Structures are given as structure tokens and as C-alpha cells.
Amino acid sequence: MIASGMAAEVADAMAELGTLAPKGYLAGIEDSIEKTLGHPARDFETFIAENAQTFS
């Protein structure tokens, strides 16, 4: 990452983040979308189906 021009601090943070997911630290359910938008988050398939005209 650093060889590609990324700042060392950012590369270190990305490497650390990569170790957290396999340990399950990122497995929690988050309700930020629902709190922000006022409705539950949709899965990707539903989002695409509802907005197909935008992507064609």
C-alpha cells in the first residue's frame, strides 16, 4: 500500500482493520442506516431491483 503512495499511517490502519474482521469484531449489527434514513437498510439485491432504471 505504501509503495502505491498511501500514507504510512493509513496503510497501518488498513492492515489493522484487516485483522479485526476475521476475529469477529466487525460482526455486530448496526442500526445507523435506520436511525439516519428512518427505515431499515435494504440488501443490495433489493436496492438494485428498486433502482434498476438508474443502472440501465
LINDA-V523128 format. One record per residue. RES is the residue in one letter. OMEGA is omega in degrees with one decimal (NA if undefined). D_CENTER is the distance of its C-alpha to the mean C-alpha in whole Angstrom. Layout:
RES	OMEGA	D_CENTER
RES	OMEGA	D_CENTER
This chain:
M	179.9	19
I	179.2	22
A	178.5	24
S	177.8	22
G	179.6	23
M	177.4	20
A	-177.1	21
A	-179.5	22
E	179.9	20
V	178.3	17
A	177.8	17
D	179.8	18
A	179.1	15
M	178.8	13
A	178.0	16
E	178.1	16
L	178.9	12
G	177.8	13
T	-176.5	16
L	-176.5	14
A	180.0	12
P	179.2	15
K	177.6	17
G	-178.1	15
Y	-178.0	14
L	-173.4	10
A	-177.6	12
G	177.1	13
I	-176.1	12
E	-179.6	11
D	-178.3	13
S	-179.6	12
I	-178.9	12
E	178.9	15
K	-176.5	17
T	-174.0	16
L	179.3	17
G	174.8	19
H	-179.1	18
P	175.6	16
A	176.0	13
R	174.6	14
D	-174.3	13
F	-179.0	12
E	178.5	16
T	179.1	17
F	-179.9	15
I	179.8	17
A	-178.7	20
E	-175.9	20
N	-175.9	20
A	-178.4	21
Q	179.5	24
T	-174.0	22
F	-179.6	21
S	NA	24
